[in-house]
């Protein structure tokens, strides 16, 4: 497997590491949500990349079709479901950030901890 054939795996690794870095390194809650979304996207791309079967046809049996290698549509359907769940999770997280901003006046994690620990 050369670098062109494994390009999608390199993209997955770069996106995954960027998302994880943003999630860990930043204290801003909005940036953490963006990092989590980037990480989720890299997992989706990875799962779709692994599920791709080169030279396969659709799993519709035809009398004229002689190809015995079929592509399974289930991983792609599962990713569609995961995308919907990911969007819902992101929307809920953003709604919580709005509530936190109203309650504390900030979305910075350090400032929220300081406000919580005040006597």
Secondary structure, 3 states (H helix, E strand, C coil): CCCCCCHHHHHHHHHHHHHHHHHHHCCEHHHHHHHHHHHHHHHHHHHHHHHCCCCCECCCCCCCCCCCCECCCHHHHHHHHHHHHHHHHHHHHHHHHHHHHHHHCCCEHHHHHHHHCCC
